[in-house]
């Protein structure tokens, strides 16, 4: 997610603050300072900081459980509507997904029990608690109880929705389970938006986020089903035009205009793959350096894919690197093609209208 700042790293996972979170803190601090002075502002900021510490611990519950199943999480991003743990992938087995999903709320249960034990608080009075007059510990107890209950709402892709999908996937295929969970999630999203009109704009934002996140998760699941039977060679653009690192950018411009290709493998002086030059890099180099600049100055490093590699894993790895295209090598290490986001998207479009379509092997 863009517009975020790294504030630390724990066990290989970056903790990032979205810029809207900082704006939210500033808004709360200024509003409370105007209403009650410096003491009120500091009290509110301290409470929010502790709340988001609980949210961060919640996300690291997911991260720790995911790590048990070999799933890495490069970063977790905190925003005003909560935390987002960016896992490299979700578990393939339903029971593993259930455990990863439930691990976050269980952390909040543990925090609530710790607050009860340390401060002698009681659950019976939490429902009727006056939030404004409550102590800091009582407010944190109520927040953690709310986080547990809210996150377990079966609105996919929230934790409760993932638990629902995992339970459904135990009885039916993953694709059908995802479709059902996504529709339920979008139904809850619409409900949140309606309730937000009357109670809280934040609830509206959560509803909008859930709606689009559920649609994205359904698309991801559809891709996994479609790609499970394909290799990289089935989706790549074969026999691409190849440039040399010593050639001028003007040659790349001619290649761009004379072919439908937008991404060009680049060979080094030793005849081996040196990088990849895409359309945007060509235009920027032409603008900033002129047509005589060398292709090697504008290309980016390549992390080539194998033609025989499963398409799903290769495409996810490419997406996690933020690459729109990647060079494909055959078994002998020769350039066999280029895999692009556009090609995969076109294949998914065909598969959506003709699920049984047999793509011609290349």
N, C-alpha and C positions, 0 to 999 in steps of 0.2 A: 504494500500500500504506500503510495506517495505521500509527501507532506508529513513525514514522521521523523522523529529524532531518536537516536539510540542513547539510552541512559545507563546501560549496563549489559552484562552478559553472564548467564548462569549455565554451567554445564553445556556450553556450545549453543545455547539459545539466546539470541539478542532480545532485550526488552526495549521496546520502542514506544514513544509517546506520540500519538497523532497530534498535529497542530491544533485541531479543534479541542483537544483535551486541555491544552494550555490556555486557549481562549476561554474555555469553560471555567477554569480555575480563576482567571483574571476577572471574569464577570461576577462570580460568586464573591470573591474577595472584595471587589469594589462595592458591590451592592450591600454586603454586610457591614463594610466600613462606614458607608453613608448612613445606614440604619442604626448601627449600634457601636461604632467606634472600632479601634484597633483590636481590642480584646475579642469582640464578636467575630471580626474577620479572621483572626488567627484560629479561633475555636472552630469555625466552619471549615477552614482550609485543612486543619489537622484532622477533622472528622473525614473529609473527602479523601485525604491521603490514606487514612487507615482503611476506608472502604475499598479503595483501589488496590491496597495491599491484599485485602481478602480476595478481590477479583483476580489479582495476579497469582496468588496461591491456588485459586480455583483452576486457572489455566495450566499451572504447572502440575496439578493433579492429572489432567489429561496428558500432558507431555510425558510425565514419569511413567504412566501406564503404557503409553504408546511406545516408549523406549524399550519396555519389556518385550515388545513384539517386533523390535528392530526398526521402528519408525522414528526418524529424526524430525526435529522441529527447528528450523533455522531461526524463526523469530516469533515473538508474541507482541501484538500491537494493542495498546490501551487507547480507547476513545471514550467520549462521554456516554456512549450507550453500552459499554462493556469491553471485554477483551476478546481478541481473535488469535488463537494459536494456529499458525500457518504450518500444519504438518505436511511433510512431503507426500504423504498418501494416507488414506484411511485403511484400517485392517480389512482384509478380504474375508475373514471368517466372521460370521455373525456374533459369536460369543466374544471374540476379541473386540469387536466394535462396541458391544454392550458394555464391556468392562472399561474401555477407554471413555465412553460417554458418561458412565455413572461415576467415574473417578473424580470429576470436577465437583459435582454436588456433594460427594462424600467428604471432600476437604472442608466445605462450608459446614457440614454437620459436625466435623471434628472441631472446627473453630468455635461453633456454638456451644458444644459440650465443654470445651476448655473455658469459655467465658462463664458458663454456669458453675463449673467447679471452682474456679479461682475467685470469682466475685460473689458467689452465693446467690446467683440469680435464679429465677424460676420461670419455667415455660408457661405456667398457667396465667401469669399476668402479662405475658408478651402481647396477647391479642388486644387487650384494653389499654396498652401503654400510651401515655401522653408523650409523643415524640419530643415536643419542645421542652418539657420539664424533665425528661429522662436523663440519666447519667450517660457518659460516653460509652461505658460498657453495655448499658441497656440498649442504647441505640445500635451499637455494633451487633448485639445479639439479634435484634429485630431485623437488621439488614441481612445477616447471614441466613436467618430463617426464610426471609423473602427471596434471597438468591436461590435457595434450595427449591422452594415451591415454584418460583417462576421458571427456573431452568428445566424443571421436570414437566412443564406443560408440553404435551406431545405435538409441538409445532416444529416440524423438520425445517431447517437443520439445527435447531437448538438441541440441547442435551436430551431432553425428553423425546424429541422427534427421532433422534438417532437411536435411542433405546427402542422406540416403537419400530423403526425400520429393522433393527437387529432381530427383534422378536418375530416380525413378519417374515424376514429372510430365512428364519429357521423352518418355516412352513412352506415357503414358496421361493421362487427365484429372486435373486438380488434386484433385477431390473423391475419386476412387478412390485416388489416391496418398496423400492425407491419411489416408483410412480404413485403408489397409494399414500406413502408418508409425505411426499411432496404436495399432493393435493390437499391433504389434511393440514399441512403447514401453511399453505396459501390461504386456506379457509380461516385459520387462526390469525393470519396476517391481516386479512380484511376486517376481522373482528377487532383487532388491536387498533387499526386505523379509525374505525367508527368510535370506539371507546375513547381514543385520543382526542377526537373532536370535542368531547364533553369534559374530559378529565385532565389530560396531559399531552402536550405536543411531543414529549419524549416517547410516549407510547405509540404515537403516529409514526415517528422515525423508526422505532423498533419494528413496527408492522411492515413498513416499506422495505426495510432491510431483510426481514424474514421472507417476504414475498419473492424478491429477486434472488436471494440466496438459495431458496428452495428450487427455483427454476434452474439456477446454475448447477446445483447438485444433481438434479434430474438429468440435465444435459451431460454432466460428467459420467453418470451411471450409464446413460445411453451410449456414450463413446466407448466405455469399457466393454460393453456387450458387443458393440460393432467391431472393435479393434481386436477382440480376443482371438479371432481366427486369422488375423492378418500379420504380415511381416512388414518391416520398413520398405523392402523392395516393392511391395504391392502398392504403396502410396507415394513413392518418390517420383520426381520428374527425372526420367532416365536420360543418359547421354547429354549432360549439360554442356554448354559452351564454357570453356576454361580459359582463364586469363593468366598472364605471367606477372609476377611481382614487379618486374622491371619495365613493363609496358606503361605508356602514359595513360592518364585518365581519359584522354580523348578516345582511345581504343575502347575503353569500357563504355563510354557514352555511345559509340557506334554500335556496340554489342547490345546495349539496352534498347536502342531504337529499332534495331533490325530483327529482334526476336521477342517472343512473349516472355522470355526469362527475366527475372528480377533479381536473382541471387546467383553470384558467380564464384565458383571455387577458384582459388588462386594458387599457382605453383611457385615454389621458390627456385633459387638458382640450382639446387640439386635435383630438381624435377619432382620433388615430393610436395605434398600438400602443405601450404604455408598459412592459409587463412581463407576467409570468405568476404566477398565484397557485395553489399546489397545496394539497392537503388538509392536509398536515402544517403548512404555514405558516398556514392558517386556524385550526387547532386551537391552535397556539402563540400566535397573536395574540389569540384569544378568551380564552385562559388568562391571558396577561400584560398585555393592554391593554384587554380588555373588548369588548363587542359594538359600541360606538360608535366605536371606532378606525377610521380610514380604510383602505380596501383598499390604497391606494397605500403605506401605511406597512409593509405586510406582504409585498407582492409582491417578486419577484426580477426582475432585468433579463432580457430575452429576446434570444436570438440566433436570429431566425426562420429557418425553412427555406423553400425554394421548393417549391411543389407539384409542379413538373416535374422536380425534382432527383432523380437516381438514389437509390433507397432505401438501398443499401449504404453509399455514401459519407456520406450524411446521418446515418444511424444511428450509424456509427462516430464521426463528429465529435461527435454528441450524447453518446455514451458517454464519449469522451475528456474532455469537459467535466464529466462526472459528473452530467449532467442526466437525470432520469427521464422528462421530457416536454419538448416544444418546440412553439411556435406555428408554423403553416404559412400562408404567404401565397400568393395567386394572382399572376398576371402583372401585375395592376393594383395590387398592394400591399394588397389587402383580405384580411382574415382568412378563410381557407378551412377551417381545421381545426386539430387538435392531434395530433401524433405522440407516442405513448407507448410505453414499454418493454413494457407489458402487451399492447398490440395486436400489436406485432411478435412477441412470444413466442407469442401465440395463433396467428398466421399460420404461424410455424415449426412449431408442433405439428401443424397441419393438413397442412402440406407434408410432414412426416415420415411421416404415415400415408397420404397421397395425394400422392406426388411430382409428379404431373401436374396437380394441381388448378389450375383457372383462377380466380384471384381477380377478383371483379367490380370493374370500375373505378368510382371514385366521382366 
